[in-house]
Amino acid sequence: MLTLTRGSTVIDRRSATSECLVVGKESVGKSQLISSLVRTSAGETNFRGSTVTVQRYRGRERTYVDTPGILRKSDTRTTALALDALDESETVLLVVQATTLDDDLREMLPLVVGKRGVVVVTYWDKVASGDTANKALARIAEDAGVPLIAVDARRLTPECHARIENCLLDPKPFIKSSLTKFAGWRIEPKAGLLEHRLLGPVLAILLLFLPALATIYGANRIADFLSPIVSSYVDVAIAYVNTHAHPWLQILLTTKQGDFGYGLLNMGPFLFVWALPTVLLFSVILAVYKATGLVDRMNWALHPLMRPLGLSGRDAVRVLMGFGCNVPAVISTRACSGCSRGQAMSAIAFGAACSYQLPATLAVLTAAATATKTSAAWLTFVFLAYLFCTTALYLRLTASKESRSSLNVLMTPSRSFMQWPSLSALWREMSPTLKQFFWQAMPIFVLICVTASLMAKFGVLDAMSQILGPVMGLFNLPSESALPVVLSSIRKDGIFLFAAEDGLAFPMTSAQTLTAVYLAGVLLPCLVTALTIAKESSWKQTSVLLARQAAYAILFSLVLAWGGRYFL
């Protein structure tokens, strides 16, 4: 992967035809087109079908440089990145959508004047085939002075493939910023239930929560099956390390404090038995949403509800993405407007219970339900409802006036065409999330395990919990709850400390248990999330975000602690 920025090596004329920058508006099918041209997955950090980094993909004849979708009237980081790459490139493949051909050419041609290349018109299958459409395309091509090639990017024919490659061997110059010939059509997708004024938002909210609910159920079933199998092998490995390994290696691999293990061998099974299935199931469901175009319809329906929270409809599913893994969710905010990106990060950090937090919370609530003879489903519902309501209130109270303004419509999502997804399209949408999980989240997870093991071994965690123990009384919690809260600020699986092998680790009522898991979950984001936010913004902004989140988390936890006694 190569990210192009200002100041990178200028591409010479000799290499111009061997490297081609692919540009276009968001969701016109650039990544799908590259995938069809080079027969490989196009895009490693995608969201809503939009690439959020600039990357190279090598084909037989040339290298295609995939860029994020350009939103002309936005201040997104991805648009700036695409324009930077365009400044450094000579040969471009301009991708426009057949259904909005005139609008796309009007917006994009001024950006490529002085470059050389070809225009590819995607979504041609949505246009009524015949001489009229073909003649219109020919008139526009003659007016523009560059070839216009109509394709269905998902089913690229050998003839279209060969024509694109041949045109790029001798790319024509873009000399006009505006045209005098037009297609004269605009094809809008059919409205569905999500476009209904009353039913649309309700259905969109249900679809928004479906991945979380399905993942909770599915990941639990998978974990129930895998846990005894994996544990049997890990127990053997732990016994071997404790018997034969060097003491320092034991600290890193098998450190325990009470009934909870902090070492890599102790926590490794949790990562693959609980976290990985959660991320995998989430990525599958979200891939279906994105590949079918359903996510755009959801964004459209949710937009009016999100604006009072300082978010756009496009940001809602990014927050949902955090329930699978916070890392790719935070990275995906690069495609947010400047006035809503910080708010989207705040929503992910506060309310997106990641693949570590969800299973740990469910395990504790199940143990509490058994101990207090209440319903685990009811406790789970109360927890999720309170998390949702307090996250919405937190965002409403912290959103800037500009981001909440109804006049701020620059990032209003558009309605897309619905289509059946192909397996390759699903994999293209899933692979970025999985790669982010394995290559970014997991290394930090290993680092955190090592740090926590050392802190546990040398009594740092014990000292912190003893200092904070009396503070727990403010939340109507026993002093023993301090350690899980401390550890959960490092990694969210620390919530497991509230539960022993056969129930709660120490006596608590239903209200206390809900308060404990809520406080541990939202007081601070885990270290992985905090580091990712700092990398994407700055340490100063991250410090402000963490301090603000902690303050609101304490306030909401106090309300739950003392008010929940009367309802649970």
Secondary structure, 3 states (H helix, E strand, C coil): CCCCCCCCCCCCHHHHCCEEEEEEECCCCHHHHHHHHHCCCCCCCEECCEECCCEEEECCCCEEEECCCECCCCCCHHHHHHHHHHHCCCEEEEEEEHHHHHHHHHHHHHHHCCCEEEEEEECHHHCCCCHHHHHHHHHHHHHHCCCEEECCHHHCCHHHHHHHHHHHHCCEECCCCCCCCCCCCCCCCCCCHHHCCCHHHHHHHHHHHHHHHHHHHHHHHHHHHHHHHHHHHHHHHHHHHHHHCCHHHHHHHHCEECCEECCHHHHHHHHHHHHHHHHHHHHHHHHHHHHHCHHHHHHHHHHHHHHHHCCCHHHHHHHHHCCCCHHHHHHHHHHCCHHHHHHHHHHHHHHCCCCCHHHHHHHHHHHHHHHHCCCHHHHHHHHHHHHHHHHHHHHHHHCCHHHHCCCCCCCCCCCCCCCCCCHHHHHHHHHHHHHHHHHHHHHHHHHHHHHHHHHHHCCHHHHHHHHHHHHHHHHCCCHHHHHHHHHHCCCHHHHHHHEECCEECCCCCHHHHHHHHHHHHHCCCCHHHHHHHHHHCCHHHHHHHHHHHHHHHHHHHHHHHHHHHHCC
